[in-house]
Amino acid sequence: MPHRHTTFSKFIIEDQRRRGGADTDLTALLNDVQTACKFIASAAARGSLSPSAGQPAVPAPEPGVNVHGETQKPLDLIANEIMLRTCEYGGKLCGMASEEMEEPYRIPREYPRGRYLLCFDPLDGSSNVDVNLTVGTIFSILKAPDGVEEPEVEHFLQPGTQQVAAGFALYGPADMIVATFGEGVHGFTLDREIGAYTLTHPDMRIPDHVCEFAINSSNARFWEPPVRQYVEECIKGSSGPREADFNMRWIASLVAEVYRILIRGGVFLYPRDARPTHKPGRLRLLYEANPIAMLVEQAGGAASTGRQRILDIKPMALHQRVPVILGSKAEVERLVAYHAAYDRGEELSFHAPLFGSRSLFLAPEPAALS
């Protein structure tokens, strides 16, 4: 068991020694990522205040619309620039991909190339910035194919099983990094007195059975029948087929939702729905779904689209979207079984209109995923 004062950097070194040898390049890259997260945490904490003198110099960004058609906030672009500037010069990367950039980022020619690729969402949950709720950064580390120094899009299109490490940072009441390096999930809290992320949550495990679910119920009219059935059964509580009362949560910040599940269990759903703009899903595979799925599985949970294990998906595009259902294994498996029954043409039993509205069952049904 690591000492309670183990820092993020020390833990990485000790973890690699336990597993057969040090990877100094990966250690250096992870240290660059944690440094970037410290800068982003500082920027997020200052809110509308002027930038701190200790932050790296980044261009004053002009918010616009990103590749996904979403309106950017200034902090989205500040966080993106911080990650690029902090990680580009260390010589451990040959390319980066971000939610805020349409194409992969090429390492400037004046810096040496490395053998890793970094995919990241610089500021997950940025819609919460204006209301002062928890936001975060998600990251995924892959190995570049042998001999590749100037990666193209296809070099990033690796299934989640190929991830070397993954994690997310939380910027909230306490700033944290939650990460996996391939064996287990560990949480580190930023100790501002010493300026280091320190191990506070070793070997995090998702509880098997917890009566909580997180979904944006305003989209109920667009859900597929398997999701409708699951949510209806949860809402019926102890008087329904589940014979247990459930609580519903929704923060609109993936990192905050996943952290709650790591601590308390439950299930998070951002499922496929009938809207053309949401097919086949909403969350991005490479830098949201894959790293989070790796964390969830390493913590004993499960992560699926409803029809396929997320980590097995072969990416087809840099900003590919997928449905996401993750959390306690038993709940995810129940949802997967409902999807399988629906795709076989079996009738799903709805005992009463969800939320008291019959219009839900009159909505057009999306076609099953192939």
N, C-alpha and C positions, 0 to 999 in steps of 0.2 A: 504493500500500500504506500503510495507516494506521501511524502511529508506534507503537512497542511500548508507549509509556506513554499511549496513548489511553484515556480513561475512557469508560464507558458513555454518559454524557451528551454528551460531545464527539463520540463516534462517531455518535450519532443526528443531531446537527446537521450534521456533515459528510456523512452519508449523504443527508440531505434536500437539501442543496445540490447534491450530485452528480446528484440525480434531478429537479432543476428548481425547487426552492424549499422554504423552511422551513414546516413545520406546527407552529406554536408550541404549539397545544393538544395535539397528539399527543406532542410532546416533554415537555411538563409532565406529562401522564398517565403516560408511561413512567418518568419520574423518580419519580413517586409510587409506582409499582409497585416500582421497585428499592429505594426506601426501605422499603416494607413488607417486602420480602424480607430486607433487612438485619435488621429487627426480628425476623422469624420465625427467621432463622438464629441470632440471639442466644438466642431462647427455646429453640430446639431444642438448641443447644450446652449450655445449662445443665441440660438433663434434669430431674432431680428437685430441683435446687436452687431456691431462691426466685427470683422474678423479679428481673431486673436493674433498678437504679434508672434506667437509661437507656431502658427500654422504655416505650411508651405505656401509659397507664392503660386497662385493659380490665376488664370485669366478671369476677368469679370464676365461670367457667362450671360448670354442672352437667352432666356427660356423660350422654347418654341414647342413644337410637336415632335415626339420621337418616332422611331420607325414603326411603332405599334399604333400610332395615331393618338397617343395620349399626351395631354398637356404637361409639359415639364415644369417643375418648380426650380428656383435657383439652386436649392440645396441638392437636387438631383445631379445637376451639372458640376457643382462644387465637389460632391462626393466622387463623381466619376473622374474628375481631374486629379483629385488627391490620390486615388488608387493608381491611376496611370503614372503619375510623376513619382510616386513612392516605390513602385515595383519595376519600372522600366530599366533602371540603370544597373541593377544588381548582377546582371550576367547569368541569371538562372532561367530566364524566359526567352522564348523565341516568338511569342505572340500573346495577345489578350483579346477577349471578346466581352462585350458589355451590353446590357439592355439599352444603354443610351447611344450606341453607335451601330449604324447599319452594317458596316463591314468590320472585319477583324482589325485590330490595332497592330501596326507593325512597329517593332522596336526600332528607335532611331539608330542610324548607322554608326553614330559615335559610341554606342554601347555594345559590349560583347553579347553574344547569343548564348542561350542555355537550352536545356532539353525538355522544359516544361511549358505547358499552356495554362493560362489562367482565364477562367470564365467567371463573371461576377455580375450581380445586381447591386449597383453601388448604394442605392437607398430604397430598400423594400419598404412598402407601406407609406410612401411619401405623401399620400393623400391625408395622412394623419398629422403632418407637420404643423398645419395651421391650427390644430386643436390640441397640440402638445401631448400627443400619445406616442407610445413606443414605436420606433422605426428600427431599421437595421440594415446590415450588409450581408449578402449571401455570396459564398465563393466555392468554386470547384477547381481542383487541380488535376490535370491530365498530363500524360507523357506525350510529347510530339513523336511522330514516326521517325525512325532512324534516318539520319541524314538531312532532315528538314530544318532549315534555318530561317526560311521566309514562308511561314505557313499560309496556306490558302484556306478557304472556308471548309473544304472537305476534310482537312486535317483535324478540325475541331469536332467533326461529326462522329464521335465515338459514343457507344452505349455507356450508361452510367456505371456498369460493372467495371469499366476501365479507369474509374477515378482513383487517384492515388490518395487524395485527402479531400475533405469537404467540411464546410461549417458555415456558421453565421455569427455575426455580431449583433448584440442588442444595445440600443441606446435608449435607456429608460431610467427608472428610479436608480438602478444600478447598471453600469455598463459591463457587458459580458461578451466572451467568445465561447461558443459551444462548437466543438470540433470532433471529428473522427479521423484517424490516420490509418484506418483499416481494421482495427480491433478495439471495439468499444467506443463509447461517447463520453466526453469529459467537458465539464463546464469550468470556465475561468472568469473570475470577477476582477475588474480593474480596481486595484488598490491605489488610490490617487496619492497616498502618502509616499509611496515608493515608485509610482509611475509604471507599475507592471501588472499584467494580468496574472492572477494567482489562482491555483487550483482550489476550487471550493465545492465542486460537484463531481467527484470521481465516479466512473462506471455508472452513468445514468441509465435507468431502465424504465421503460414505459409500463405502467401497471396493466395487467391483462384485462380486467373488467371494471370499467368506470362508466357511470351513466351520465355522460356529457357528450354533446355533439355540437359542432360549429359549422354553420352554413348560412349563406345570405338568403334568408327566406323571402326577400322581395322578388327573387327570381323564380319562385315556386311554379308559376304558370308555364315556365319554359323547361322544367325538369323532365327527364325520362321517367317512365313508370317505376323502374326499380328504386330510384332515389325517392320518388314520392311515397312509395310504400314504406321504405325505411323510416323516413321522417314522420309519416303518419303514425307508425307504430310507436316511435319515441314519444310523440306528443300525447298519445293515448295513455301513456304511463302505466301505472299499476292496474288500471282497469282494462288495459289492452293486452295483446298477445305477448308483449315483453314482460308483463307483470312486474314492472319496475318504473319508478318515476325518473325522468331524464331532465337535465338542465340544458338549455340551448345557449351557446356563446357565439359572438361574432365581433372581432376587433378590426377586421379589414387590414391586418398586417400579418403576413404569412409567418414572419419570424416570431412574433408574439404568440400566435396561435400554436405554432409547433413547440415553442418553449413550454407553454402551459401543458401540452400533451406529454412532453418529456417528464414534467414534474408530476402531473396529476392523472394522465391517461385520457382516454376518450378518442374521438374521431373528428377529423377535419375533412370537409368536402368542398371542392370547387369543381363540380361535375360538368360533364358535357350537357349542353342544353340546346334548345331548338333555334336559337338565334343564329343567323348566318355568320355574324361577326364572332361568334363564340365557338364555332365548329373548327376543329374537333375538341377544343378546350380553351382555357383562359390563361393558365400559367405556362411559363416558358420552360421547355424541357432542359436545356443545357445549363442554365444558371439559376434556376429556381427548383424545378421538380427533381432533377437528378441529385444535386447535393443534399436536398432535404430528404429524399428517399433513402440515400445512403445513411444519413444520420438515423432516421427512423428504424431502418432495418438493423443497424448496429446496436440500437437500443432495445431490440426485441420486438419491435412493431412490424407493420407491413405497410406497403405503399403501392397502389394500383391505380390504373385508369378506370377500374371497374371491370375491365376485360383483359388486362395485361399488366404484368409486373412492370413498374415504371423503369427499373434499372435495366430491363431487357430490351427496351425500345431502341431500334437503330435510327438515330436522328437523320432527317432528310433535309433539314434547313437550319441555319444558324439561329433563327428566332422562332423555331417551331413551338407551337402550343399544344398542350395535352390536358385532358381532364385529370384531376388529382383527388384521390381518396386515400387518406393515410391516418395512422394512429394505432390504437390497440388492435392486436392481430385478430381477435375474435370478431370485432365489429367490422373490420375491413373484409374479412372472409365472408361474413354474412352479406355484405353489399355485393361482393363478387358473385356469390351464389344467386342473389336476386337478378343480377345482370344476365347470368348464364341462363336462368329459367326464362327470362323475358326473350332472350335471343333464340331460344328453342321454341318459342311460340306458346309457352305455357301461360295460362291466365293468372294474373296477379290479383290478389284479393284486396279490394278497397272497401272498407266497411262504412265509411262516411266521407263526405267531401273534406279535403284538407283545408284548414282555416275557415271552414264554413262556406266555401264557395264552390258551386258545381262547375263554374267555368273552367276550373283547373283541368277537368277531365275532357273538356271539349277542345283543348289546345292541340294543334297539329303535333303528331308524334315524329321526332327525328328518326331517321333511318339508323339501324344498328351499325356500329363500326365493323368494318371488315377485319 
